[in-house]
Each structure stands twice: as structure tokens, then as C-alpha cells.
């Protein structure tokens, strides 16, 4: 029996729900600077116990390795760096109204942690010596890619026919990351069912 605080899914729900709440409040013009950044920072703190809970869950299921522990640490770093970089970029754009090279710099700033994320994923697959864990992460990545391709195709046709607004390209990474989390969740559930047999 585990209590909700030990579940990475619970912490992911706190983070995701908090970000959705902030987006809704901003959409309704119910929140302004600096309170939106304060709330983003507050809900981003959920990433730390989420990473710890994920490590503890993996260790209790016997699927923790040094490479996976390093990957989870890097994932926490890129997630926090992304939130900070995005906050800096949006705040700078909205308050300083930069032009020229500074505008280009802040426009690409949030993508730098994403490049680190891609590198961290590749490094994990290269460092992992346990073939089962490597295959499991590759399968979770395939589930994430399938979700992204399905959502992009579905949304793209709706957009082509003028039924939904344009989706920005940066939305691909959050959709893929959600797919990776769902893939890992499904694979963990499968592993637990196999262990119970």
C-alpha cells in the first residue's frame, strides 16, 4: 500500500494541473506579473518530489540502474531549466519589448533545455547496460512518438479544415513528454501484472 505522495503520477498531476490553472488564469486575464511567475515557480517545485518518487518507484520495482538514476537527475535539471528559460523569455518579451538580436536570443532561449533533454535521452540509451531497461525506455519512446504523430495528424486535419486554431511547433515536446510518461506508466503496470502472475 502506498500513499499518494509516493506516486510520481500524483506529483505530475500537481505540476500539470498547476500549469493548466495558470494558463487558464492568464487566458481569463485574472493574473498578472509577477504572480504568474510566482505560481509557475511554486508548481514547478512539484518536479523535485516527482523525480524522487519516480526513483523510489523504480528502485522498489527492481528497475533502477545507475544510468537511469543519472537520466532522472538530468531530466529534473532540464525540466527546471525549461521553466526558468521560458519564464525569462516571456517576461522579457512582455515587459522590455526587445527588438533585433535580443529578441532572437530570448525566442530561442526556451529551446536550449529541450536540446539538453534530447542529449540526455540519447546519453541514457548509450549508458544503460541493462538490455531490458534500454529496451523498455526505447519502447516508451515509441509510445510517445506514436502519440505525437497521432495528435499532430488529427489536429493538423482539423486545422486544415478550419475547425481548430493553429498549434505552435513547440507544442510537440510537451505532447511527446506526456506520451513518454504514459508509456512508462503503461510499461510499469505491465511489469507489475507480470510480477503478480
TARAQUI-V383825 format. One record per helix or strand of 3 or more residues. SS is the DSSP state (a for helix, b for strand). FROM is the first residue (numbers start at 1). LEN is the number of residues. Records with the same first field share a line. If there is no record, write none. Layout:
SS=FROM-LEN  FROM-LEN
This chain:
a=4-3  8-20  35-10  46-15  66-31  100-28  131-30  171-26
